[in-house]
């Protein structure tokens, strides 16, 4: 039984951040109240303190390994319009936030496609120690050819092959994290005994895609191992998330669909032999709030007005690994073009489902994906009470918390901390203090170390 089983159920709040010039809403930097010192540690540390004061579970950094330059095969569009054209290293950015706080969880995206498992294991195990057990790793397989070209490859791996490699990658990382037993360190100066070598194991992994011997070089953290975050949306991606994810990000177009996705996902987790409470699900939402409904709607009108068409087409091209500049806006995609989309297939499938067309046009992708706008995910707009009503309805039937995207920074998080969080606390839906010191404490997750070596020749051997 984990902590979540025995505690009063409360929602998780995760701040969705980017180590760049804008939030996940690319027009956010154009907002008149957006801070412009995004190249400084102070910018991220201010956000971190606001989130920790409001008892957010975690600050989470999304990441891509390339500028969005697929559209018209030209980086100049992204640079000219500030469409996620700056991308700092999120690990270093996140560490700056973590060192400015004491309880806030810190999550970072890192790709299984372009890094090696020993490197990722050591990176996150070290971050977890430096933050006293507050780190999380968002496992991704990357998306497009631009990322491949930055890492010396000519093209991105096929969709399912990326996940096959990622499954093995997870086995290696978890194997390394488990290789130091909890009491391996001795630190006895009088005997000169530093650690027990019988409690530090080499992995000797020799699999289909990966080899990694060990021994691992980082002892365990106060939470055992970093929390695993996942956001797989396609059929293969959902299987991956159900097997590995402890905090799973989701895209719900509406509450009714979200209820079905949530129910089906939890059933899948149980089918794999895991406790469904050990995989918390949090859909992405925007929140625009004010002291009156009219004020909130005026804020949203300003936010909406900041988006430009280039935002949408640049980000659609990036996430679908297809150059939208090659087609007229009203020209249907061919069957071959639809099949060639190798990026976020869940977005392709969403557009097909919502448009009712097996061969949608670029305009259909703009309309039904909402990419590059605040319509991409549900947007809760209104007074704190109205927003809390919506969040409560979702939380009670379709999720375990929310990934909150920012329309502008730092204003979005300041408004939520000042207006929405107190209303959620008044209703008993959200904490008013942290329950412990680690991210696992905050999320109500088990502190046990997972080592899953099924399906490979890996073994923990000393």
LOMIVO-532033 format. One record per residue (C-alpha): x, y negated, z negated; residue in one letter. Coordinates in steps of 0.5 Angstrom, whole numbers, plus 500, padded with zeros to 3 digits. Each point is the difference from the previous one (the first is absolute). Example, Ala and Ser with C-alpha at 12.3 -4.5 7.8 and 13.67 -1.06 7.14 Angstrom:
LOMIVO-532033
525509484A502493502S
END
This chain:
LOMIVO-532033
500500500X503493502X499494496X494498505X496506498X499498493X500492501X494495501X501500508X502493502X502497507X507499503X502494503X505500505X503493503X502501507X506497502X505498506X507498499X499495506X498494502X492502499X496505497X497506503X495494503X505497505X497493500X501500493X506495501X496495503X495499494X502493497X501503493X504506502X507499497X506499505X506503496X499507502X507501501X502499492X499505494X496494497X494501505X500508498X501499493X494495499X496505503X502505496X499496493X493498503X498508501X503502493X496495496X494502504X502508498X500502507X503507501X505499505X503495505X500504507X505498506X498503507X505500505X502501507X507501503X499495506X497494502X493500503X503500507X496505504X495495503X503498507X506503498X503493497X502498493X499493502X492500498X501503493X506495499X496494503X494501496X503503493X496507502X504504494X506498504X504500493X501506497X505500494X502507496X494502496X504504495X505494498X494495500X496505496X505500495X501493499X492500498X501506495X506497497X495494498X495504497X499506495X494504501X498498507X501506505X504499506X499504507X504500506X499503507X506504503X499505506X502507501X501499507X506496500X503501493X503506497X497504494X506499495X501493501X492499499X500504494X506496497X498494502X493500496X503504495X505495498X494494501X496504495X505500495X502493501X493498499X498505494X496505504X496495504X501502507X496503506X502502507X495499505X502506505X499498507X502503507X500494504X497498506X503497506X505500505X503494498X502503493X503506504X504495504X503496494X503507498X503502506X494505503X497499506X493501498X496502494X498507498X493503501X495499495X499507497X508501501X501494495X496503495X503507501X507497498X497496495X497506496X507503500X503493498X495500494X502507498X508497500X498494496X496503495X505506499X506495499X496496495X498507496X508502500X502496494X496503494X497495495X505502494X506501505X504494497X504501494X504494499X504503494X506496499X503504494X500506505X501497506X494503503X496495505X495505503X498507500X502503507X495506500X495495500X502496506X498504506X502500508X495500505X503504505X494498505X501503507X493499504X498499507X501492500X505499494X505502496X502497494X505504495X500496493X501499494X496494500X504494496X494497496X497502494X493500498X496493499X495499494X495502504X503506503X500498507X497494505X493500501X498503507X496495505X497502506X495497505X499506505X494498504X500505506X498507499X507502500X502494495X494502495X503507500X506497498X497495495X496505497X506505499X505494497X497494498X499498493X497493502X497500507X498494504X494500504X496496506X493500499X495496505X495500495X497503493X496506503X506502504X505499495X495505495X501505505X508499501X501500493X495507499X504503505X507498498X499502493X497507502X506501505X505498494X496506496X501505505X507499500X501502493X501493497X495496495X496495504X502495494X507500502X499497507X497493499X496497506X501492501X497497506X502494503X496493499X500493501X498496494X498492501X497497494X498494497X496497494X494499505X497505506X501493504X507499498X502507502X497500507X503493501X507504498X498505505X499496506X506496499X504507500X496503506X502494504X508501499X500506504X502500508X499505505X508502500X499502493X495506502X503502506X507500497X498504494X496505505X506501504X504501494X496505496X497504506X507500504X497498506X501493504X493497500X503495505X500505506X492500500X495495501X496498494X493504503X504505504X498507497X506505497X501506504X500507497X507500501X501494497X496502494X504506499X507496500X498496494X505503495X500495495X494499495X495505503X495499494X499493503X499502507X495505497X497495496X499495507X497506504X495502494X498493499X499498507X497506503X505501505X505505502X504495504X499493497X503494503X505495496X494496498X497506497X507501496X500493498X492500498X500506496X507501497X500493497X508500501X503494498X494497497X497500493X494505503X505505501X498503493X494498496X500493497X497499493X498492500X496497495X500498492X504504495X493504498X498501507X507503502X500504494X493503502X503502506X507503497X496504495X495503505X506502504X504503494X494504497X499504506X505499505X507499498X505499494X502493501X502495505X506498504X499492501X503497506X501492499X497495505X506496498X505500494X500498495X493498500X497506501X503504494X499493495X493500502X498507498X504500494X497494498X493501502X498508502X505503495X496497494X494502502X502508502X503500493X493497497X497506503X505505497X502502507X507497500X505500494X502494496X507503498X505505503X499507497X507502500X507498503X500504506X496500507X498507498X497498494X496494503X497505506X499505495X504505504X504506497X507499498X502507503X505501505X498503507X504505504X497503506X504504504X495504504X501501507X508499500X506504498X501495494X501502493X503497494X506504499X506498495X
END
